[in-house]
Amino acid sequence: MVCDYDIVIPRPPHSGIGLAPGVADPWREMSSIWIQQAEVQGAAYEQLYSMAALGKPAHERAEHARVLAERLKDIVRQAVALRMRIVAAFPSAARAVNEDILRHDIAGPAAVSFIVLKSDEVSLWSSLALVTRAIPPPPGHPSRFNSECIEAARAAFRSHQECMRLTGSIRVMKSIYLHW
């Protein structure tokens, strides 16, 4: 395992060569989101689920979980905003994705890119469910999972169902999604 403190190369800049003048490269922005999510996942293991973390009092782990959950919610907002900008910038590509996948069973490059971006929602919501799982439910709560954890898990499942719908009957698209 490579820990964040062992990585000494600088983080890539948030924007770079654009697809058009004045338009940032969405993949560079997405890579920044992926790095942020990976940092939170590493911190979640270290602060919530490692042997050292499990030896800490529950209230301390819950406080770490709340901080990490807020970071993940911010990352989710960034990812959603980026997807919305991409769809707004390339509306014909978004329509083509749905048309290709749902009507023609074609896995074009736009479809693959869209599935990759959409599948990140599953990963982000799943990470949020994992982090919020470390927060105990309030006294008298009917479940051993708190409401925020349950909602994040449901959002992950809804995103997964949408990805499965978008992949249609194209086996290679399902493979790309499930592998990603």
C-alpha positions in Angstrom: 0.0 0.0 0.0 1.3 3.5 -0.9 0.3 6.1 1.6 -0.3 9.7 0.7 2.7 10.9 2.8 4.9 8.6 0.7 3.9 10.4 -2.6 6.3 13.3 -3.3 5.4 14.2 -6.9 3.3 17.3 -7.3 -0.4 17.0 -8.1 -1.3 17.7 -11.7 -2.8 21.1 -12.3 -6.6 21.3 -12.1 -6.9 22.5 -15.7 -4.8 22.3 -18.7 -5.0 22.0 -22.5 -8.6 22.6 -23.3 -10.9 20.9 -25.8 -11.5 24.3 -27.2 -10.1 27.8 -26.5 -11.1 28.7 -22.9 -12.5 25.2 -22.1 -10.7 23.2 -19.5 -9.9 19.5 -20.1 -12.6 17.6 -18.3 -10.4 14.5 -17.9 -7.8 16.5 -16.1 -10.5 17.9 -13.8 -11.8 14.4 -13.3 -8.4 13.1 -12.4 -8.2 15.7 -9.7 -11.5 14.4 -8.3 -10.2 10.9 -8.4 -7.1 11.9 -6.5 -9.2 13.7 -3.9 -11.4 10.6 -3.5 -8.4 8.3 -3.2 -7.0 10.6 -0.4 -10.3 10.3 1.5 -10.4 6.5 1.0 -6.8 6.3 2.4 -7.8 8.5 5.3 -10.9 6.4 5.9 -8.9 3.3 6.2 -6.3 4.9 8.5 -8.8 6.8 10.7 -11.8 4.5 10.7 -11.0 0.9 9.9 -7.3 0.1 10.5 -6.4 -1.9 13.6 -5.1 1.3 15.2 -8.3 3.2 14.4 -10.5 0.4 15.7 -8.7 0.7 19.1 -9.8 4.3 19.4 -13.1 5.4 21.2 -16.2 5.3 19.0 -16.8 9.0 19.4 -13.3 9.8 18.1 -13.8 7.6 15.0 -17.3 9.1 14.5 -15.8 12.6 14.5 -13.2 11.6 11.9 -16.0 10.0 9.8 -18.0 13.3 9.9 -15.0 15.3 8.6 -14.3 12.7 5.9 -18.0 12.6 5.0 -18.0 16.4 4.4 -14.9 16.1 2.2 -16.6 13.4 0.2 -19.8 15.4 -0.2 -17.7 18.3 -1.5 -16.1 15.8 -4.0 -19.5 14.6 -5.0 -20.6 18.2 -5.7 -17.5 18.7 -7.8 -18.1 15.6 -9.8 -21.8 16.3 -10.4 -20.9 19.9 -11.5 -18.2 18.6 -13.9 -20.6 16.1 -15.4 -23.3 18.8 -15.9 -20.7 21.1 -17.6 -19.6 18.3 -19.9 -23.2 17.5 -20.9 -24.0 21.3 -21.3 -20.8 21.7 -23.4 -21.5 18.7 -25.6 -25.3 18.2 -25.7 -25.2 16.3 -29.0 -22.7 13.9 -27.5 -24.9 13.2 -24.5 -27.9 12.6 -26.9 -25.7 10.4 -29.1 -24.7 8.3 -26.0 -28.3 7.5 -25.2 -29.1 6.9 -28.8 -26.1 4.7 -29.4 -26.5 2.6 -26.3 -30.3 2.4 -26.0 -31.3 2.2 -29.7 -28.3 0.9 -31.7 -26.3 -1.1 -29.1 -23.2 0.6 -30.2 -20.3 1.3 -27.8 -18.8 4.5 -29.2 -16.1 6.6 -27.5 -18.7 9.1 -26.2 -20.7 6.2 -24.6 -17.6 4.8 -23.0 -16.6 8.2 -21.6 -20.1 8.8 -20.3 -20.2 5.4 -18.5 -16.8 6.1 -16.9 -18.1 9.4 -15.6 -21.4 8.0 -14.5 -19.7 5.0 -12.8 -17.8 7.4 -10.6 -21.0 8.3 -8.9 -21.3 4.7 -7.8 -17.8 4.8 -6.4 -18.3 8.2 -4.6 -21.6 7.3 -3.0 -20.2 3.9 -2.0 -17.2 5.6 -0.4 -19.6 8.0 1.5 -21.6 5.0 2.7 -18.4 3.3 4.0 -17.3 6.5 5.8 -20.7 7.3 7.3 -21.0 3.6 8.5 -18.5 4.5 11.2 -20.9 7.0 12.7 -23.2 5.3 15.2 -26.9 5.8 14.8 -28.7 8.0 17.4 -30.2 6.2 20.4 -33.4 4.6 19.6 -32.7 4.4 15.8 -34.4 1.4 14.3 -31.2 0.3 12.5 -27.6 -0.3 13.4 -26.8 2.0 10.4 -27.4 5.7 10.6 -29.7 7.5 8.2 -26.9 9.2 6.3 -25.2 5.8 5.6 -28.4 4.3 4.4 -29.1 7.2 2.1 -25.6 7.1 0.6 -25.9 3.4 0.0 -29.3 3.9 -1.7 -27.8 6.7 -3.9 -24.9 4.3 -4.8 -27.5 1.6 -5.7 -29.6 4.1 -7.8 -26.4 5.2 -9.7 -25.5 1.5 -10.2 -29.0 0.8 -11.6 -28.7 3.8 -14.0 -25.3 2.6 -15.2 -26.7 -0.9 -15.8 -29.6 0.7 -17.8 -27.2 2.9 -19.8 -25.0 -0.1 -20.7 -28.0 -1.7 -22.4 -27.3 -5.1 -23.8 -23.8 -4.3 -24.9 -21.5 -6.8 -23.1 -18.4 -4.8 -23.6 -20.1 -1.7 -22.0 -21.2 -3.8 -19.0 -17.6 -5.0 -18.7 -16.2 -1.5 -18.9 -18.6 -0.3 -16.3 -18.1 -3.2 -13.9 -14.4 -3.2 -14.3 -14.1 0.6 -13.8 
